[in-house]
C-alpha cells in the first residue's frame, strides 16, 4: 500500500548516482560493408567520444583507443566528426582538432592533417580520387574561414579548397558515379534553418569543381540533407511549402506533401532523417503532432507507410542491406541504436544507453508525458509536454497539488523531445511535476511557428513559458505557488528573462545562460555571431533594444533565488555571461548558487559534474523554492 507523503518528499530509486553510472550518449550511426558503427559519449571517461564497431557476428569493439576523443569543434557544436570507408575510420580528435586515420587492426591512429588553426567535419571519402572531402574551418588572424576541402589520403596536408567564399558549408555528397558533388552553403546573417542554398557541381579533370548549379534554396528557404539515390538522382528536404518536406531535383512538388517536418534544425553536422532502401523506396522519419514516426516512402506513388514501432523519437537514419539503421527513443525506453526490418517492423537493439540501469523494476517509477496545447499571447498557441508526479510507493495528501519545474529548451530553435530522460524522471519520481515547453520558435511545428521568434526572442519564448506554467496551475496539474523554471544556453536566457519580467516563478536554474545579449553579440563564435540579427535585430544599430532584452538590465527586478551552472571553457556562452548576473544578484543579497566546472564547455560531459549539478538544483529548490523536505 502506498505511503501518504507530500509532493516533493517522495523517496526515489532514481538517484543521481544511478543516472550517471548508466549514462551513455549515442550518435552518428553508420554502415560500412557488413559492419555497423556508432559513436558513444562516455561520462565515466570524462565525456570521451569513442567510435564503436559491431561486426557481422554481433560482437562489438572500440575502434578509437584512449585518449583519442572523436569530436570536432567546427561551429563549436560539432557533429559529423567521423567517416568510415572500407574498414578505415577518419575522425577529428578533440584535443588538437586534427584529422586522423584509424586502419583496421592498427595500434594507433595516424594523423592526416598537420598541427595548425584548422578544424574538420562532415567528411565523405572520394574513393575514385583517394581523398577525404569535407568542411574545414580555419581560425586565423583574419578571422574564421569555412570551406569545402579535399585531403589527399596519399599525401596528407591541410587540404585543397574545392568551394569557398560563402560563410558556411555543410553536407557534401558524392554522386554514385563519383562525377559530381552536391553541397549546402549559406551566409550571414542566416542560420541554416532560415536560408540555405543547395549546389551541384561536376568534378574537373584535375579534381577541382567545375561551375556549380543552384539546385534549390535561397535566403528564405531552408534546405536540409541533400542525398543521391542509388540511381543517381539528387533528393533533398526543403521548407518552401511551410513544412520541411522531401523533394526530388527539378520537381516543383513535394514527394509526399504533408503538414509535418521531415527535416531538422541543423545545429550539428551529420544529421540524417531519411535514407534509400533502393532506387524506388526510402525510409524516413517525420515529426507531426509532437511525435516522430518512422515510415517507408514509395517514390513512384508518393505513398507513405508508417512502420509500427514502440518509439517516439528517431535520428541518424541510415539504410544497409535492406534494413534501417537509426537511433531511437521512447518515454519509457533508453535511447538505442537499432536495426529495423522496414517491412515487418522487427527490431534488433544494437546498443542501448543505460541498458543495465533501466530495469523492469525501475520502469514502474516512470511518468509518461502528456502533450498539451497552451493558449498564449496574441490569441496564439504553444505546446508543452507535461510529466506528472509518479511513484508507486507514495501518494500525496488529498487536495495537494505538486510543485512544478518548467523546462525551456535551448537553441532557441530546438525542441523538446519525448525520449526517456532519467533527469526528468529524477524529478517526477520525487513528486515534482515537469513541464517541457515547445515555445513559439521551436522546430517540429512548421516554418511559420519557427519564424514566430524572429525579432521576438526574450518576448514570445518568455510569454509561452509563463503561459504554460499558468495553464498547468489552472488545470490543477501544479501548485502555482511552488513553481520553478530551468533551462540551458538560450533556455537559460529565457529563465533569467522570465524571472526578471514576470512574478510567476519562485526560483530558477540557469545552465550557461545568456544574461547580456549585447555582450553575446560581441563575443560569441562565428556560427552564431549574426544569429541575434534574426532573433532581436542588427547590432549595434539596435543597441537600445539589446539592452532592453538583456536580463542583466533588469536584474534589480529579480527577487527570487537563482542557481547558476557554467562550464569554465565554454566558447558559446562564455563564463562572464553568468558571472555578471551572479554578481548583480549578490549585490542585492538575493539567494544565489554558482557552480563553475573546470574543463567543461557548452554542456557538461563529465559524470561527476552532471551528478553535482542535478543534486544541487534539487537541494536548492527544496530549501529555497518548494519548501519541502527531501526524499531519497
C-alpha positions, 0 to 999 in steps of 0.5 A: 500500500502506498505511503501518504507523503507530500509532493516533493518528499517522495523517496526515489530509486532514481538517484543521481548516482544511478543516472550517471553510472548508466549514462551513455550518449549515442550518435552518428550511426553508420554502415560500412560493408557488413559492419555497423558503427556508432559513436558513444559519449562516455561520462565515466571517461570524462565525456570521451567520444569513442567510435564503436564497431559491431561486426557481422557476428554481433560482437562489438569493439572500440575502434578509437583507443584512449585518449583519442576523443572523436569530436570536432569543434567546427561551429563549436557544436560539432557533429559529423566528426567521423567517416568510415570507408572500407574498414578505415575510420577518419575522425577529428580528435578533440584535443588538437582538432586534427584529422586522423586515420584509424586502419583496421587492426592498427595500434594507433591512429595516424594523423592526416592533417598537420598541427595548425588553426584548422578544424574538420567535419562532415567528411565523405571519402572520394574513393575514385580520387583517394581523398577525404572531402569535407568542411574545414574551418580555419581560425586565423588572424583574419578571422574564421574561414569555412570551406569545402576541402579535399585531403589527399589520403596519399599525401596528407596536408591541410587540404585543397579548397574545392568551394569557398567564399560563402560563410558556411558549408555543410553536407557534401555528397558524392554522386554514385558515379563519383562525377559530381558533388552536391553541397549546402552553403549559406551566409550571414546573417542566416542560420541554416534553418532560415536560408540555405542554398543547395549546389551541384557541381561536376568534378574537373579533370584535375579534381577541382569543381567545375561551375556549380548549379543552384539546385534549390534554396535561397535566403528564405528557404531552408534546405536540409540533407541533400542525398543521391539515390542509388540511381543517381538522382539528387533528393533533398528536404526543403521548407518552401511549402511551410513544412520541411518536406522531401523533394526530388531535383527539378520537381516543383512538388513535394514527394509526399506533401504533408503538414509535418517536418521531415527535416531538422534544425541543423545545429550539428553536422551529420544529421540524417532523417531519411535514407534509400532502401533502393532506387524506388523506396526510402525510409524516413522519419517525420515529426507531426503532432509532437511525435516522430514516426518512422515510415517507408516512402514509395517514390513512384506513388508518393505513398507513405507507410508508417512502420509500427514501432514502440518509439517516439523519437528517431535520428541518424537514419541510415539504410544497409542491406535492406534494413534501417539503421537509426537511433531511437527513443521512447518515454519509457525506453533508453535511447538505442541504436537499432536495426529495423526490418522496414517491412515487418517492423522487427527490431534488433537493439544494437546498443542501448544507453543505460541498458543495465540501469533501466530495469523492469523494476525501475520502469514502474517509477516512470511518468509518461508525458502528456502533450498539451496545447497552451493558449498564449499571447496574441490569441496564439498557441504553444505546446508543452509536454507535461510529466506528472508526479509518479511513484508507486510507493507514495501518494500525496495528501488529498487536495495537494497539488505538486510543485512544478519545474518548467523546462525551456529548451535551448537553441532557441530553435530546438525542441523538446523531445519525448525520449526517456530522460532519467533527469526528468524522471529524477524529478517526477519520481520525487513528486515534482511535476515537469513541464517541457515547453515547445515555445513559439520558435521551436522546430517540429511545428512548421516554418511559420511557428519557427519564424514566430521568434524572429525579432521576438526572442526574450518576448514570445519564448518568455510569454509561452513559458509563463503561459504554460506554467499558468495553464498547468496551475489552472488545470490543477496539474501544479501548485502555482505557488511552488513553481520553478523554471530551468533551462540551458544556453538560450533556455537559460536566457529565457529563465533569467528573462522570465524571472526578471519580467514576470512574478510567476516563478519562485526560483530558477536554474540557469545552465550557461545562460545568456544574461547580456545579449549585447555582450553575446553579440560581441563575443560569441563564435562565428556560427552564431555571431549574426544569429541575434540579427534574426532573433532581436535585430542588427547590432549595434544599430539596435543597441537600445533594444539589446539592452532592453532584452538583456536580463542583466538590465533588469536584474534589480527586478529579480527577487527570487533565488537563482542557481547558476551552472557554467562550464569554465571553457565554454566558447558559446556562452562564455563564463562572464555571461553568468558571472555578471548576473551572479554578481548583480544578484549578490549585490542585492543579497538575493539567494544565489548558487554558482557552480563553475566546472573546470574543463567543461564547455557548452554542456557538461560531459563529465559524470561527476559534474552532471551528478553535482549539478542535478543534486544541487538544483534539487537541494536548492529548490527544496530549501529555497523554492518548494519548501519541502523536505527531501526524499531519497 
